[in-house]
Amino acid sequence: MSFFQHSAFLRLRTLVSGTPRRPRHPLLRVALGLVGVALLLALLAVGLVVGLAMLLAGMLWRLRTRPGKPVRGRGRTLEGDYRVVGKPSLAR
């Protein structure tokens, strides 16, 4: 019996290849499918709760820092003359 036909090597190969085998028993297959769906739903719920908490915290932060007050500038004013420039015509 060679090393490549040994059961330990075959188990190691299934771990390294990244493609786990599905269980043969139909009830176990359904149970693992339901566990996967439940895990996806739990991750979705946690993501929604975290996202809503971040939005709420941002709105509360904005209300707390600027309750209707205008934003103060740096005190320096940049003045200049402006001229509207038309689109250049393409020479054909």
C-alpha positions as CSV (number, residue, x, y, z in Angstrom):
1,M,0.0,0.0,0.0
2,S,1.6,3.3,-1.0
3,F,1.4,6.5,1.0
4,F,-0.9,8.2,-1.5
5,Q,-3.6,5.4,-1.0
6,H,-3.4,5.7,2.8
7,S,-6.6,7.0,4.5
8,A,-4.7,9.7,6.5
9,F,-3.4,11.2,3.2
10,L,-6.9,11.1,1.7
11,R,-8.3,13.0,4.7
12,L,-5.4,15.5,4.5
13,R,-6.1,16.0,0.8
14,T,-9.7,16.8,1.4
15,L,-8.8,19.3,4.1
16,V,-6.2,21.0,1.8
17,S,-8.3,21.0,-1.4
18,G,-11.0,23.2,0.2
19,T,-13.9,21.1,-1.1
20,P,-15.5,19.3,1.8
21,R,-17.7,16.4,1.0
22,R,-21.4,16.5,1.7
23,P,-22.7,14.1,4.2
24,R,-24.5,11.0,2.8
25,H,-27.4,10.9,5.3
26,P,-30.3,12.9,4.0
27,L,-31.4,14.2,7.4
28,L,-27.9,15.3,8.2
29,R,-27.6,17.0,4.9
30,V,-30.9,18.9,5.5
31,A,-29.8,19.8,9.1
32,L,-26.5,21.2,7.8
33,G,-28.3,23.2,5.1
34,L,-30.6,24.7,7.8
35,V,-27.6,25.5,9.9
36,G,-26.1,27.3,7.0
37,V,-29.2,29.3,6.2
38,A,-29.6,30.2,9.9
39,L,-25.9,31.4,10.0
40,L,-26.6,33.6,6.9
41,L,-29.7,35.1,8.5
42,A,-27.8,35.8,11.7
43,L,-25.0,37.5,9.9
44,L,-27.5,39.6,8.0
45,A,-29.3,40.6,11.1
46,V,-26.1,41.5,12.9
47,G,-25.0,43.6,9.8
48,L,-28.3,45.4,9.8
49,V,-28.1,46.2,13.5
50,V,-24.5,47.4,13.3
51,G,-25.4,49.6,10.2
52,L,-28.4,51.1,11.8
53,A,-26.4,51.8,15.0
54,M,-23.7,53.6,13.0
55,L,-26.3,55.7,11.2
56,L,-27.9,56.6,14.5
57,A,-24.6,57.5,16.1
58,G,-23.7,59.7,13.1
59,M,-26.9,61.6,13.3
60,L,-26.6,62.1,17.1
61,W,-23.0,63.2,16.7
62,R,-24.1,65.8,14.0
63,L,-26.9,67.1,16.2
64,R,-24.6,67.4,19.2
65,T,-21.7,69.1,17.5
66,R,-23.7,71.6,15.4
67,P,-27.2,72.4,16.6
68,G,-27.9,75.0,13.9
69,K,-24.7,76.9,14.3
70,P,-22.9,77.9,11.1
71,V,-19.5,76.4,10.6
72,R,-16.8,78.9,11.4
73,G,-14.2,79.6,8.8
74,R,-10.5,80.0,9.3
75,G,-10.7,83.8,9.3
76,R,-8.9,84.1,6.0
77,T,-10.9,85.1,2.9
78,L,-9.8,84.2,-0.6
79,E,-10.8,86.9,-3.1
80,G,-10.3,86.8,-6.8
81,D,-11.7,87.7,-10.2
82,Y,-13.4,85.1,-12.3
83,R,-14.0,84.9,-16.0
84,V,-16.3,82.4,-17.8
85,V,-14.4,80.6,-20.5
86,G,-16.4,79.2,-23.4
87,K,-15.8,75.8,-24.9
88,P,-13.0,75.8,-27.4
89,S,-14.0,75.0,-31.0
90,L,-12.3,72.1,-32.6
91,A,-10.4,72.9,-35.8
92,R,-11.3,70.4,-38.5
